[in-house]
Amino acid sequence: MNARRLRFTAPRSVAVRTEPVPEPGPEEVRIRATVSAISAGTEGLLYRGEAPSALEADAALEALNGDLSYPLSYGYATVGTVTAVGDRVDDDWLERQVFAYNPHESHFCCSPDELLPIPETVDSREAALFASLETAVTFVLDGRPLLGERVAVFGQGVVGLLTTALLARFPLESLVVFDRYERRRELATAFGADRALDPDAGDVASRFENVAGARADLSYELSGNPDALDDAIAATGFDGRVIVGSWYGTKPATVDLGGHFHRNRIDVRSSQVSTIAPDLSGRWDRDRRHETTWGRLRELELSGLITHEFPLEDADEAYERLESRPESTTQVLLTYC
């Protein structure tokens, strides 16, 4: 049996390569993948050729070495089973269901320290959403919503929806989301948003204010669209915070930092899951964030986010589906026989 690995070979081109199934080193385990989740945001940039090729793939993840130039393997949400262990690894790892921040491939070896055992109470398919939910947890930690605040979320892709689901658990005054696709707006209200609006249907700042009674205390820009950052700033009130979770890749962002931004002392902050905010790092580390994410994964009903599954060999169809049918496609999984 051969191992299979997905490679991004050029803009809008992916291929599956075969190679021998690897043998674990003395301090490694081997994992046979079951499913992996496609990140529509970051992987979409890679697929379209909109990621900066010289940028390091991810310094925080051992499996993502090198830069973002073609050809490359990418992905960071794989679920599988440990099928072999090295001489210096405890046999208790055998047959464990695990999550790995690993590219899309059917078999791979790594240190047990790089794996997260999946709790028995978590469905293996939903466990593939762990990385996206961890990102949402980070956004909420960085935004620090307060009792009675008015919150806006721009973008209801998978990460936006998960952020909405977490925010809905806070005692907010109002939670209003914006997305151009009807199905995503419906999912957002099912997750607890008070209102879900189409950003293309009129001035978003006025519409948010009409719904919430005032402009937002806290806004999130999670759409991946640079133009939405202007909307997020415009919808935010005096001394409000704007958390930018989107990564635009090579797409330029022309931001209106005119009178409203300056006179209202609006704070625009970046948020990214690779690190923890310095002022939280004394009490929070990745282990605590992992525990928090597993806890929320147990509690939230997330099966409705998974809309499509494709065998790894049909990965080109999976990426094309995400590009051409976003109105009816949320989370896409790749499966491994």
Contacts in CASP RR format, 6 or more apart in sequence:
PFRMAT RR
TARGET T0000
AUTHOR 0000-0000-0000
METHOD contacts of the structure
MODEL  1
MNARRLRFTAPRSVAVRTEPVPEPGPEEVRIRATVSAISAGTEGLLYRGE
APSALEADAALEALNGDLSYPLSYGYATVGTVTAVGDRVDDDWLERQVFA
YNPHESHFCCSPDELLPIPETVDSREAALFASLETAVTFVLDGRPLLGER
VAVFGQGVVGLLTTALLARFPLESLVVFDRYERRRELATAFGADRALDPD
AGDVASRFENVAGARADLSYELSGNPDALDDAIAATGFDGRVIVGSWYGT
KPATVDLGGHFHRNRIDVRSSQVSTIAPDLSGRWDRDRRHETTWGRLREL
ELSGLITHEFPLEDADEAYERLESRPESTTQVLLTYC
1 21 0 8 1.000
2 18 0 8 1.000
2 19 0 8 1.000
2 20 0 8 1.000
2 21 0 8 1.000
3 18 0 8 1.000
3 19 0 8 1.000
3 20 0 8 1.000
3 21 0 8 1.000
3 22 0 8 1.000
3 105 0 8 1.000
3 106 0 8 1.000
3 107 0 8 1.000
3 108 0 8 1.000
4 16 0 8 1.000
4 17 0 8 1.000
4 18 0 8 1.000
4 105 0 8 1.000
4 106 0 8 1.000
4 312 0 8 1.000
4 313 0 8 1.000
4 336 0 8 1.000
5 16 0 8 1.000
5 17 0 8 1.000
5 18 0 8 1.000
5 19 0 8 1.000
5 73 0 8 1.000
5 103 0 8 1.000
5 104 0 8 1.000
5 105 0 8 1.000
5 106 0 8 1.000
6 14 0 8 1.000
6 15 0 8 1.000
6 16 0 8 1.000
6 17 0 8 1.000
6 73 0 8 1.000
6 74 0 8 1.000
6 103 0 8 1.000
6 104 0 8 1.000
6 105 0 8 1.000
6 312 0 8 1.000
6 315 0 8 1.000
6 334 0 8 1.000
7 14 0 8 1.000
7 15 0 8 1.000
7 16 0 8 1.000
7 17 0 8 1.000
7 71 0 8 1.000
7 72 0 8 1.000
7 73 0 8 1.000
8 14 0 8 1.000
8 46 0 8 1.000
8 47 0 8 1.000
8 70 0 8 1.000
8 71 0 8 1.000
8 72 0 8 1.000
8 73 0 8 1.000
8 74 0 8 1.000
9 15 0 8 1.000
9 70 0 8 1.000
9 71 0 8 1.000
10 70 0 8 1.000
10 71 0 8 1.000
11 47 0 8 1.000
11 48 0 8 1.000
11 49 0 8 1.000
12 47 0 8 1.000
12 48 0 8 1.000
12 49 0 8 1.000
12 319 0 8 1.000
12 323 0 8 1.000
13 316 0 8 1.000
14 47 0 8 1.000
14 315 0 8 1.000
14 316 0 8 1.000
14 319 0 8 1.000
16 312 0 8 1.000
16 313 0 8 1.000
16 315 0 8 1.000
21 30 0 8 1.000
21 107 0 8 1.000
22 30 0 8 1.000
22 107 0 8 1.000
22 108 0 8 1.000
22 109 0 8 1.000
23 30 0 8 1.000
23 84 0 8 1.000
23 109 0 8 1.000
24 30 0 8 1.000
24 84 0 8 1.000
24 85 0 8 1.000
24 86 0 8 1.000
24 89 0 8 1.000
24 109 0 8 1.000
25 86 0 8 1.000
25 87 0 8 1.000
25 109 0 8 1.000
26 86 0 8 1.000
26 87 0 8 1.000
26 88 0 8 1.000
26 89 0 8 1.000
27 86 0 8 1.000
27 88 0 8 1.000
27 89 0 8 1.000
27 111 0 8 1.000
28 85 0 8 1.000
28 86 0 8 1.000
28 89 0 8 1.000
28 109 0 8 1.000
28 110 0 8 1.000
28 111 0 8 1.000
28 112 0 8 1.000
29 82 0 8 1.000
29 84 0 8 1.000
29 85 0 8 1.000
29 86 0 8 1.000
29 89 0 8 1.000
29 93 0 8 1.000
29 109 0 8 1.000
29 110 0 8 1.000
29 111 0 8 1.000
29 112 0 8 1.000
29 115 0 8 1.000
30 82 0 8 1.000
30 83 0 8 1.000
30 84 0 8 1.000
30 85 0 8 1.000
30 107 0 8 1.000
30 108 0 8 1.000
30 109 0 8 1.000
31 78 0 8 1.000
31 80 0 8 1.000
31 81 0 8 1.000
31 82 0 8 1.000
31 83 0 8 1.000
31 98 0 8 1.000
31 100 0 8 1.000
31 102 0 8 1.000
31 107 0 8 1.000
31 108 0 8 1.000
31 109 0 8 1.000
31 110 0 8 1.000
31 115 0 8 1.000
32 80 0 8 1.000
32 81 0 8 1.000
32 83 0 8 1.000
32 106 0 8 1.000
32 107 0 8 1.000
32 336 0 8 1.000
33 78 0 8 1.000
33 79 0 8 1.000
33 80 0 8 1.000
33 104 0 8 1.000
33 105 0 8 1.000
33 106 0 8 1.000
33 107 0 8 1.000
33 108 0 8 1.000
33 336 0 8 1.000
34 79 0 8 1.000
34 80 0 8 1.000
34 81 0 8 1.000
34 97 0 8 1.000
34 124 0 8 1.000
34 335 0 8 1.000
34 336 0 8 1.000
35 78 0 8 1.000
35 79 0 8 1.000
35 80 0 8 1.000
35 124 0 8 1.000
35 125 0 8 1.000
35 128 0 8 1.000
35 309 0 8 1.000
35 333 0 8 1.000
35 334 0 8 1.000
35 335 0 8 1.000
35 336 0 8 1.000
36 75 0 8 1.000
36 77 0 8 1.000
36 78 0 8 1.000
36 79 0 8 1.000
36 102 0 8 1.000
36 104 0 8 1.000
36 128 0 8 1.000
36 333 0 8 1.000
36 334 0 8 1.000
36 336 0 8 1.000
37 77 0 8 1.000
37 128 0 8 1.000
37 129 0 8 1.000
37 131 0 8 1.000
37 132 0 8 1.000
37 331 0 8 1.000
37 332 0 8 1.000
37 333 0 8 1.000
37 334 0 8 1.000
38 75 0 8 1.000
38 104 0 8 1.000
38 318 0 8 1.000
38 319 0 8 1.000
38 322 0 8 1.000
38 331 0 8 1.000
38 332 0 8 1.000
38 333 0 8 1.000
38 334 0 8 1.000
39 75 0 8 1.000
39 76 0 8 1.000
39 77 0 8 1.000
39 131 0 8 1.000
39 132 0 8 1.000
40 157 0 8 1.000
40 158 0 8 1.000
40 322 0 8 1.000
40 326 0 8 1.000
40 331 0 8 1.000
40 332 0 8 1.000
41 159 0 8 1.000
41 224 0 8 1.000
41 247 0 8 1.000
42 51 0 8 1.000
42 74 0 8 1.000
42 247 0 8 1.000
43 74 0 8 1.000
43 75 0 8 1.000
43 319 0 8 1.000
44 50 0 8 1.000
44 319 0 8 1.000
44 322 0 8 1.000
44 323 0 8 1.000
45 51 0 8 1.000
45 247 0 8 1.000
45 249 0 8 1.000
45 250 0 8 1.000
46 68 0 8 1.000
46 72 0 8 1.000
46 74 0 8 1.000
47 319 0 8 1.000
47 322 0 8 1.000
47 323 0 8 1.000
48 323 0 8 1.000
49 250 0 8 1.000
50 249 0 8 1.000
50 250 0 8 1.000
50 251 0 8 1.000
51 68 0 8 1.000
51 249 0 8 1.000
51 250 0 8 1.000
52 68 0 8 1.000
52 249 0 8 1.000
52 250 0 8 1.000
53 67 0 8 1.000
53 68 0 8 1.000
53 69 0 8 1.000
53 70 0 8 1.000
54 67 0 8 1.000
54 68 0 8 1.000
54 69 0 8 1.000
55 67 0 8 1.000
55 68 0 8 1.000
56 66 0 8 1.000
56 67 0 8 1.000
56 68 0 8 1.000
57 64 0 8 1.000
57 65 0 8 1.000
57 66 0 8 1.000
57 67 0 8 1.000
57 68 0 8 1.000
57 72 0 8 1.000
57 74 0 8 1.000
58 64 0 8 1.000
58 76 0 8 1.000
58 274 0 8 1.000
59 274 0 8 1.000
60 274 0 8 1.000
60 275 0 8 1.000
61 76 0 8 1.000
61 101 0 8 1.000
62 110 0 8 1.000
62 111 0 8 1.000
62 114 0 8 1.000
63 76 0 8 1.000
63 100 0 8 1.000
63 101 0 8 1.000
63 102 0 8 1.000
63 103 0 8 1.000
63 108 0 8 1.000
63 110 0 8 1.000
63 114 0 8 1.000
64 74 0 8 1.000
64 75 0 8 1.000
64 76 0 8 1.000
64 101 0 8 1.000
64 103 0 8 1.000
66 72 0 8 1.000
68 74 0 8 1.000
73 103 0 8 1.000
73 104 0 8 1.000
73 105 0 8 1.000
74 103 0 8 1.000
74 104 0 8 1.000
75 101 0 8 1.000
75 102 0 8 1.000
75 103 0 8 1.000
75 104 0 8 1.000
76 101 0 8 1.000
76 102 0 8 1.000
76 103 0 8 1.000
76 131 0 8 1.000
77 99 0 8 1.000
77 101 0 8 1.000
77 128 0 8 1.000
77 129 0 8 1.000
77 130 0 8 1.000
77 131 0 8 1.000
77 132 0 8 1.000
78 99 0 8 1.000
78 100 0 8 1.000
78 101 0 8 1.000
78 102 0 8 1.000
78 103 0 8 1.000
78 104 0 8 1.000
78 105 0 8 1.000
78 108 0 8 1.000
78 128 0 8 1.000
79 97 0 8 1.000
79 98 0 8 1.000
79 99 0 8 1.000
79 100 0 8 1.000
79 118 0 8 1.000
79 124 0 8 1.000
79 125 0 8 1.000
79 127 0 8 1.000
79 128 0 8 1.000
80 97 0 8 1.000
80 98 0 8 1.000
80 99 0 8 1.000
80 100 0 8 1.000
80 124 0 8 1.000
81 95 0 8 1.000
81 96 0 8 1.000
81 97 0 8 1.000
81 98 0 8 1.000
82 93 0 8 1.000
82 94 0 8 1.000
82 95 0 8 1.000
82 96 0 8 1.000
82 98 0 8 1.000
82 115 0 8 1.000
83 94 0 8 1.000
83 95 0 8 1.000
83 107 0 8 1.000
84 94 0 8 1.000
85 91 0 8 1.000
85 93 0 8 1.000
85 94 0 8 1.000
89 112 0 8 1.000
93 112 0 8 1.000
96 117 0 8 1.000
96 118 0 8 1.000
97 117 0 8 1.000
97 118 0 8 1.000
97 124 0 8 1.000
97 127 0 8 1.000
98 115 0 8 1.000
98 116 0 8 1.000
98 117 0 8 1.000
98 118 0 8 1.000
99 115 0 8 1.000
99 116 0 8 1.000
99 117 0 8 1.000
99 118 0 8 1.000
99 127 0 8 1.000
99 128 0 8 1.000
99 130 0 8 1.000
100 108 0 8 1.000
100 110 0 8 1.000
100 114 0 8 1.000
100 115 0 8 1.000
100 116 0 8 1.000
101 114 0 8 1.000
101 131 0 8 1.000
102 108 0 8 1.000
102 110 0 8 1.000
104 312 0 8 1.000
104 315 0 8 1.000
104 334 0 8 1.000
106 312 0 8 1.000
106 336 0 8 1.000
116 130 0 8 1.000
116 290 0 8 1.000
118 124 0 8 1.000
118 127 0 8 1.000
119 294 0 8 1.000
119 298 0 8 1.000
121 298 0 8 1.000
122 294 0 8 1.000
122 297 0 8 1.000
122 298 0 8 1.000
123 303 0 8 1.000
125 303 0 8 1.000
125 306 0 8 1.000
125 333 0 8 1.000
126 297 0 8 1.000
126 302 0 8 1.000
126 303 0 8 1.000
126 306 0 8 1.000
127 297 0 8 1.000
128 333 0 8 1.000
129 158 0 8 1.000
129 162 0 8 1.000
129 297 0 8 1.000
129 302 0 8 1.000
129 305 0 8 1.000
129 306 0 8 1.000
129 331 0 8 1.000
130 293 0 8 1.000
130 294 0 8 1.000
130 297 0 8 1.000
131 273 0 8 1.000
132 158 0 8 1.000
132 159 0 8 1.000
132 162 0 8 1.000
132 331 0 8 1.000
133 162 0 8 1.000
133 293 0 8 1.000
133 296 0 8 1.000
133 297 0 8 1.000
133 300 0 8 1.000
133 302 0 8 1.000
134 273 0 8 1.000
134 289 0 8 1.000
134 290 0 8 1.000
134 293 0 8 1.000
135 159 0 8 1.000
135 162 0 8 1.000
135 273 0 8 1.000
136 159 0 8 1.000
136 160 0 8 1.000
136 162 0 8 1.000
136 163 0 8 1.000
136 165 0 8 1.000
136 166 0 8 1.000
137 166 0 8 1.000
137 289 0 8 1.000
137 292 0 8 1.000
137 293 0 8 1.000
137 296 0 8 1.000
138 271 0 8 1.000
138 272 0 8 1.000
138 273 0 8 1.000
138 276 0 8 1.000
138 289 0 8 1.000
139 159 0 8 1.000
139 163 0 8 1.000
139 220 0 8 1.000
139 222 0 8 1.000
139 243 0 8 1.000
139 245 0 8 1.000
139 271 0 8 1.000
140 163 0 8 1.000
140 166 0 8 1.000
140 167 0 8 1.000
141 276 0 8 1.000
141 277 0 8 1.000
141 280 0 8 1.000
141 284 0 8 1.000
141 289 0 8 1.000
142 243 0 8 1.000
142 269 0 8 1.000
142 271 0 8 1.000
142 277 0 8 1.000
143 218 0 8 1.000
143 220 0 8 1.000
143 241 0 8 1.000
143 243 0 8 1.000
143 269 0 8 1.000
143 271 0 8 1.000
144 218 0 8 1.000
145 151 0 8 1.000
145 167 0 8 1.000
145 170 0 8 1.000
145 172 0 8 1.000
145 218 0 8 1.000
146 217 0 8 1.000
147 170 0 8 1.000
147 171 0 8 1.000
147 172 0 8 1.000
148 171 0 8 1.000
148 172 0 8 1.000
148 173 0 8 1.000
149 172 0 8 1.000
149 173 0 8 1.000
149 217 0 8 1.000
149 218 0 8 1.000
150 172 0 8 1.000
150 173 0 8 1.000
150 174 0 8 1.000
150 176 0 8 1.000
150 212 0 8 1.000
150 213 0 8 1.000
150 214 0 8 1.000
150 215 0 8 1.000
150 216 0 8 1.000
150 217 0 8 1.000
150 218 0 8 1.000
151 167 0 8 1.000
151 172 0 8 1.000
151 174 0 8 1.000
151 175 0 8 1.000
151 176 0 8 1.000
151 216 0 8 1.000
151 217 0 8 1.000
151 218 0 8 1.000
151 219 0 8 1.000
151 220 0 8 1.000
152 176 0 8 1.000
152 177 0 8 1.000
152 178 0 8 1.000
152 208 0 8 1.000
152 212 0 8 1.000
152 216 0 8 1.000
152 218 0 8 1.000
152 219 0 8 1.000
152 220 0 8 1.000
152 232 0 8 1.000
152 235 0 8 1.000
152 236 0 8 1.000
153 160 0 8 1.000
153 163 0 8 1.000
153 164 0 8 1.000
153 167 0 8 1.000
153 175 0 8 1.000
153 176 0 8 1.000
153 177 0 8 1.000
153 178 0 8 1.000
153 188 0 8 1.000
153 193 0 8 1.000
153 219 0 8 1.000
153 220 0 8 1.000
153 222 0 8 1.000
154 177 0 8 1.000
154 178 0 8 1.000
154 179 0 8 1.000
154 199 0 8 1.000
154 219 0 8 1.000
154 220 0 8 1.000
154 221 0 8 1.000
154 222 0 8 1.000
154 223 0 8 1.000
154 228 0 8 1.000
154 231 0 8 1.000
154 232 0 8 1.000
155 177 0 8 1.000
155 178 0 8 1.000
155 179 0 8 1.000
155 184 0 8 1.000
155 221 0 8 1.000
155 222 0 8 1.000
155 223 0 8 1.000
155 224 0 8 1.000
155 228 0 8 1.000
156 164 0 8 1.000
156 177 0 8 1.000
156 178 0 8 1.000
156 179 0 8 1.000
156 181 0 8 1.000
156 184 0 8 1.000
156 185 0 8 1.000
156 187 0 8 1.000
156 188 0 8 1.000
156 196 0 8 1.000
156 222 0 8 1.000
157 179 0 8 1.000
157 184 0 8 1.000
157 222 0 8 1.000
157 330 0 8 1.000
158 305 0 8 1.000
158 330 0 8 1.000
158 331 0 8 1.000
159 222 0 8 1.000
160 177 0 8 1.000
160 220 0 8 1.000
160 222 0 8 1.000
161 184 0 8 1.000
161 187 0 8 1.000
161 188 0 8 1.000
161 191 0 8 1.000
161 305 0 8 1.000
161 330 0 8 1.000
162 300 0 8 1.000
162 302 0 8 1.000
162 305 0 8 1.000
163 220 0 8 1.000
163 222 0 8 1.000
164 175 0 8 1.000
164 177 0 8 1.000
164 188 0 8 1.000
164 191 0 8 1.000
164 192 0 8 1.000
164 193 0 8 1.000
165 191 0 8 1.000
165 192 0 8 1.000
165 300 0 8 1.000
166 296 0 8 1.000
167 175 0 8 1.000
168 175 0 8 1.000
168 191 0 8 1.000
168 192 0 8 1.000
168 193 0 8 1.000
173 212 0 8 1.000
174 194 0 8 1.000
174 195 0 8 1.000
174 211 0 8 1.000
174 212 0 8 1.000
174 213 0 8 1.000
175 192 0 8 1.000
175 193 0 8 1.000
175 194 0 8 1.000
176 193 0 8 1.000
176 194 0 8 1.000
176 195 0 8 1.000
176 196 0 8 1.000
176 197 0 8 1.000
176 208 0 8 1.000
176 211 0 8 1.000
176 212 0 8 1.000
176 216 0 8 1.000
177 185 0 8 1.000
177 188 0 8 1.000
177 193 0 8 1.000
177 195 0 8 1.000
177 196 0 8 1.000
177 197 0 8 1.000
178 196 0 8 1.000
178 197 0 8 1.000
178 198 0 8 1.000
178 199 0 8 1.000
178 204 0 8 1.000
178 223 0 8 1.000
178 228 0 8 1.000
178 231 0 8 1.000
179 185 0 8 1.000
179 188 0 8 1.000
179 196 0 8 1.000
179 198 0 8 1.000
179 199 0 8 1.000
179 223 0 8 1.000
180 198 0 8 1.000
180 199 0 8 1.000
180 200 0 8 1.000
181 326 0 8 1.000
181 327 0 8 1.000
182 198 0 8 1.000
182 327 0 8 1.000
183 327 0 8 1.000
183 328 0 8 1.000
183 330 0 8 1.000
184 196 0 8 1.000
184 330 0 8 1.000
185 196 0 8 1.000
185 197 0 8 1.000
185 198 0 8 1.000
186 196 0 8 1.000
187 304 0 8 1.000
187 305 0 8 1.000
187 330 0 8 1.000
188 196 0 8 1.000
189 195 0 8 1.000
189 196 0 8 1.000
194 211 0 8 1.000
195 211 0 8 1.000
197 204 0 8 1.000
197 207 0 8 1.000
197 208 0 8 1.000
197 211 0 8 1.000
199 228 0 8 1.000
199 231 0 8 1.000
201 207 0 8 1.000
204 231 0 8 1.000
204 234 0 8 1.000
204 235 0 8 1.000
205 215 0 8 1.000
205 231 0 8 1.000
205 234 0 8 1.000
205 235 0 8 1.000
208 215 0 8 1.000
208 216 0 8 1.000
208 235 0 8 1.000
209 215 0 8 1.000
209 235 0 8 1.000
214 237 0 8 1.000
215 235 0 8 1.000
215 236 0 8 1.000
215 237 0 8 1.000
215 238 0 8 1.000
216 235 0 8 1.000
216 236 0 8 1.000
216 237 0 8 1.000
216 240 0 8 1.000
217 236 0 8 1.000
217 237 0 8 1.000
217 240 0 8 1.000
217 241 0 8 1.000
218 236 0 8 1.000
218 240 0 8 1.000
218 241 0 8 1.000
218 243 0 8 1.000
219 232 0 8 1.000
219 233 0 8 1.000
219 235 0 8 1.000
219 236 0 8 1.000
219 240 0 8 1.000
219 241 0 8 1.000
219 242 0 8 1.000
219 243 0 8 1.000
220 232 0 8 1.000
220 242 0 8 1.000
220 243 0 8 1.000
220 245 0 8 1.000
221 228 0 8 1.000
221 229 0 8 1.000
221 231 0 8 1.000
221 232 0 8 1.000
221 242 0 8 1.000
221 243 0 8 1.000
221 244 0 8 1.000
221 245 0 8 1.000
221 246 0 8 1.000
222 245 0 8 1.000
222 246 0 8 1.000
223 246 0 8 1.000
224 246 0 8 1.000
224 247 0 8 1.000
224 248 0 8 1.000
225 246 0 8 1.000
226 246 0 8 1.000
226 248 0 8 1.000
226 251 0 8 1.000
226 252 0 8 1.000
226 253 0 8 1.000
226 254 0 8 1.000
228 246 0 8 1.000
229 242 0 8 1.000
229 244 0 8 1.000
229 246 0 8 1.000
229 253 0 8 1.000
229 255 0 8 1.000
229 268 0 8 1.000
230 255 0 8 1.000
230 256 0 8 1.000
232 242 0 8 1.000
232 244 0 8 1.000
233 242 0 8 1.000
233 255 0 8 1.000
233 256 0 8 1.000
233 257 0 8 1.000
233 260 0 8 1.000
233 261 0 8 1.000
233 266 0 8 1.000
233 268 0 8 1.000
234 256 0 8 1.000
234 260 0 8 1.000
236 242 0 8 1.000
236 264 0 8 1.000
236 266 0 8 1.000
237 264 0 8 1.000
237 266 0 8 1.000
238 264 0 8 1.000
238 265 0 8 1.000
239 264 0 8 1.000
239 265 0 8 1.000
239 266 0 8 1.000
239 267 0 8 1.000
240 264 0 8 1.000
240 265 0 8 1.000
240 266 0 8 1.000
240 267 0 8 1.000
241 266 0 8 1.000
241 267 0 8 1.000
241 268 0 8 1.000
241 269 0 8 1.000
242 266 0 8 1.000
242 267 0 8 1.000
242 268 0 8 1.000
242 269 0 8 1.000
243 269 0 8 1.000
243 270 0 8 1.000
243 271 0 8 1.000
244 268 0 8 1.000
244 269 0 8 1.000
244 270 0 8 1.000
244 271 0 8 1.000
245 270 0 8 1.000
245 271 0 8 1.000
245 272 0 8 1.000
247 272 0 8 1.000
260 266 0 8 1.000
276 284 0 8 1.000
276 285 0 8 1.000
276 286 0 8 1.000
276 289 0 8 1.000
304 330 0 8 1.000
305 330 0 8 1.000
305 331 0 8 1.000
306 330 0 8 1.000
306 331 0 8 1.000
306 333 0 8 1.000
307 328 0 8 1.000
307 329 0 8 1.000
307 330 0 8 1.000
307 331 0 8 1.000
307 332 0 8 1.000
308 318 0 8 1.000
308 321 0 8 1.000
308 329 0 8 1.000
308 331 0 8 1.000
308 332 0 8 1.000
308 333 0 8 1.000
309 332 0 8 1.000
309 333 0 8 1.000
309 334 0 8 1.000
309 335 0 8 1.000
310 317 0 8 1.000
310 318 0 8 1.000
310 321 0 8 1.000
310 332 0 8 1.000
310 333 0 8 1.000
310 334 0 8 1.000
310 335 0 8 1.000
311 334 0 8 1.000
311 335 0 8 1.000
311 336 0 8 1.000
311 337 0 8 1.000
312 334 0 8 1.000
312 335 0 8 1.000
312 336 0 8 1.000
315 334 0 8 1.000
318 332 0 8 1.000
318 334 0 8 1.000
321 329 0 8 1.000
321 332 0 8 1.000
322 329 0 8 1.000
322 332 0 8 1.000
END
